[in-house]
Amino acid sequence: MKIALDAMGGDFAPEATIEGVKLFVEDLQDGNQIVLIGDKKAIEEKLAQKEVDSSAIEIVHASEVIGMNEHPTKALSQKPNSSIAVGFKLMQEEQVQAFCSAGNTGAMHVGAMFSVKPCEGVIRPALASFAPREDGTFGIILDVGANAEVKPEMLEQFGQLGSLYVEYVYDIAKPKVAIINIGEEEKKGTQIAQAAYQLLKNNANINFVGNIEGRDIFSGKSDVMICNGYVGNVILKMAESIYDLLHKRNISDPFFNQLNYEAIGGSPVLGVNGNVIIGHGVSTGMAIKNMLQVAGKMAQTNIHLKIRDAFGRRQE
């Protein structure tokens, strides 16, 4: 198994990316490899400086970097030798089983959509994140930013995508799916949410449990929580701010520490023909390590193939 990492992606790259690699290789299983993409000389210098075991590391040179503020579509077309473009090329050629980057989020979205492309039958891929629960497990929330506006059919598909992820990556049979709404009653929410409710209710492939409210996100009432990307991103950023506030007040709690973006690592893009994970732009070494762990779980379970097969069957 090969996991590719954009070594030049993120505000603190390549310092933070190589720190993350050092932490990750300590637990890397035999036969697995990390493919670092970026300026070969800079990567080799950092690996040597930080005394990283390079026996399971491959370097693929990329002469360009897409800046954090560059226009995603223009940058990908104008910089074919950028670390992000090269990463998607490796994925297209099936030379790697997952690709991670804490670089330009828009460029990662565009690359996922137009390089590896959505699985057949998927209307719009979703960006997922994770919600900790008091028993130490996690639920999954999608979408958290890729699709600010949605149609009912898209929310239904988010439920399918999330269910497949939880079933195969978390090994939970018949995961519970819920719509994040302003009330639990069936007729609550927007017309889109109400229409999605009916679609999910009548979908035999989904264990739909109805609506949940914001207070239920960390409760374990559902394993998969779906909403449009606008709502999901607000929830995600608010959760991060709770951790920041507690941290400023020198309050440490194992549950709330899981709201730290470093603990989550990265957000999978579900519904594309490859395992793509997007990290936070300010990712530290610990965040990079955890993003690589998410990528490893996705690659190990071949979740993108499970999604592709499931949606392919439903189109027949």
N, C-alpha and C positions, 0 to 999 in steps of 0.2 A: 504494500500500500504506500502510495506517495501523496503527501500533503504539500501543496504549494503555498508559499507565503510571500506576499509582496514586501520585500525587505525594506523598500523605500517609502512605504505608505504610513502616514500618520505624522502628527506634529513633532514627534520626538524620534523619528526614524533617522538612521538605522540603529541608533543607540538602544531604544526601547525594544525594537523587533528582535535584535540579537540577544538582549537580556531575556526576552520571553522564550526564545529558542533554547537558550542554555537551561532554563528551568524545565522546558518540555522534554528535552532529549534525555534527561535523567530518568524518565519513566517510559521512554520509547521502547516498544517491544521489538524483539529481533525480527529483521526482515522488513521493517517499516523505514521509510525515509522522509526527510523534509527537503523540499526543493525551494531554495531561496532565490528569488528573482530580483535583480537590480544590478547596480554598479558592482562588478566582480571585485575590483580592487578594494573598494570601501567595505564590502562585506567581509572579505578575507582579513582585512586589517582589524575589523571589530571582533571577528571570531577569535583571532589570535590574542587581541588585547584582553578579552574576557575569558580566555582559556576554555573555549567551548570544544567539547569532544565532536570533531567533524567527521567521524567515521560513518555516520548515517546521514550526512548532509551533502546535497548536490547543489551547485550554484549554476544558475542560468543567467547569463549576462543580459541586461537591458540597459540601453544607453540613455533612456529618457525617463522622466518622472512627470506624472500629471499632478500639478499643484492643487492644493485643497480648494482654491477659489476659481479654478479654471472651469469653463463651460464644458460639461461632461461630453456631449456629442461631438463638439468641435475638437476637443482634446484627444478623444479616442481616434478620430479620423486623421488628425494632423500629427499624432504621435504614435505611429504603429509600433515603435520600438520601446514604448513606455512599459514599466513593470506591470501595470494593470493589463494592457493590451497583450503582452507576452503571456501573462498568466492565463487569460481566457483562450489564447491560441493553444497552449498546452492542454487545457481542458477539452477544447474542441477535438484535438488529436488523440484524446484519451491517454495522454502520457502521465496525467495526475488524476487522482480520485477526488480531490477537493482543492479549492482555491480560497484563500483568506486574504483580506486586506483591511487595514485601518486607514487607507488613503481616501481619495475623493469619493464620497458616498454616491454622488450622482453618476460618476463614471462606472462604479461597480454595478449600479442599477442598469445603466444603459448596456454595459457589457453582458450582463445576465440576460437581458431581454433580446439583444440583437446578435450576440455571439453564440452562446450556447442555446439560447431561445427557450420559450415556454414549452412545456410538454403538450403534446397534442390533446386538445380538449380543455385545457386550462385557459380560462378567459384572461385573467391577470394574475401573475404570481404574487405572493404575499411575503411581506417581511415579518418575521416572527421574533418574539422575545419571551422571556421566562419570568414567571411570578412565583416567588418562594412561598412555601407553606410551613406551618409550625411543626409538622412531622418530619421536616427535612427534605421533602420531595418538592417538585416544581410543577406548576401548570404552564401552559403555553398560551400566549396572547397573539393574535394576528387579525388584522394587519396593524403594524405600528409605524407606518410612515410611507409605504410605497404607493398606496392608493387613497388619497384624501377623500375622494368621492367614489361611491360604489353603487352597484345595482343589487337587487335581492339575490340574483343568481350568483353573483360574486361572493356574497356572504355565505351562501350555501356551500360554495366550493372551498372557502376558507375553512369551513367546518370539516370538510373532507380532507383537506391538506393537513390540518392540525391533528385530526384523528389518526391519519397514517403515520405522522411523525411520532406521536405519543405511543402508538401501538408498537412500532418497530424499534424506536430509539429508547423509549422508557420502558418497554415491555409491559404495557398496561392493556389488557384485553378490554374491548368495548369501552374506550374512553368516553367520559361524559362531556357533551358539547353544549355550550350555552351562549346566548347573545348577551353582550353587555348592554344594558338598557336602563331606562329611568324608572323602571318598576318591574315587578315579577309577572304581572298579569299579561295574558296573551295579547290584548289589544293596546298595550302600552307602546310608546315610542313613535317614531316617524312612520310614514307609509312604507318606506323601504324596509325598516325593521319589522313591521307587521307582515309584509309580504314574505320576507326571508323566514320568518317564524313558520309560516305555512309550508314553505318549501322544505325546511329542515324537519318539521313535524312529520312530513310524508315521505321522507327519504329513509328507506330501509337500511341503507349502508351507514347511517349515523345514529348514535345513541344520544338523541337530543333530549335535554332535560329542561328546556325552556329559557326564560330570561333570568339574568342575575343583575344585581345592582353593583355600584362601585365598591360598596362595603364588603362584597362577597369575593373580590378578586383573590384575596389571600386565604380564603376559607376552606378550600378543597371541595366546594359544592360542585365544581366542574373541573375537568382536566384540560379542556380546550375552550378558550374564551374568544369570541369573534366580535369584530367591530370594524368600522372604517378606519383608514390610516390616520385621519385627523384626531379622532378620539383616542386611538391606541397610542399615538405619539405623545399626547398630553398626559396620559396615564403613565407612560414610561418615564417622561421627564419629571413628573411630579414625584414618582417613586425615588428617582435618583436624588431629588432635592431633599427628601426626608432623610436619606442617609447623610447627605452633606451637612444638614442642620444638626443632626445628632453628633456627627464627627466634630464639628466646630465647638460643641458643648462638652467634648470629651466623654461622650456617652457611647459605650460599646455594648452591643447585644448581638448574639449569634444570628438571630433571625433578621434583624434590621441590617446587619452587615451584608446580607445577601442582596440588598437593594443597591449596593455599590456596583457600578457598571463593570468594575474590574472582575467581580465574582462571576458575572454573566459571560463576559469575554467578547461575544459577538452575536449578531442576529442572522440566522439562516434565511436565505431567500428560497422559499418553497414553491415548487411548481415549475422549475426550469430543469433542463437536461444536464444537470451537474450539481455538485454539492458546493454552493457558494455561500460564504459567510462574510458579513460586513462588520468590522469593528469600529469602535468609537475613535474619532480623530485624535483624541488626547490619550490614547491607550498607553499604559505603562507596560513594563515587562510582564507583570502578573496578568494583566488583561490579555496580552498577546498569548501567553501560555494557555489561559483558559479558552481563548478563541480557537487555538490549535486543538484543544481537547474536544470542543464541540465538533470541529471538522473531523477529527478522528472517529468519533461515534457515528457521525453521518456516513462517512466513507465505509466504515466497518459493516454497517447495516445495509449499505447500498440504498439508502432511503430514496434517492432520486429515481432509481429504477423501480422501486415499489410504487412510487407515485405515478410514474409513467405507465406502468402496467395497469394500475387500478383505473386510471382515467382512460386508457386505451380500451379496456374491457367495456367501460360504460358508454363508449361511443359506438360499439358494435350493435 
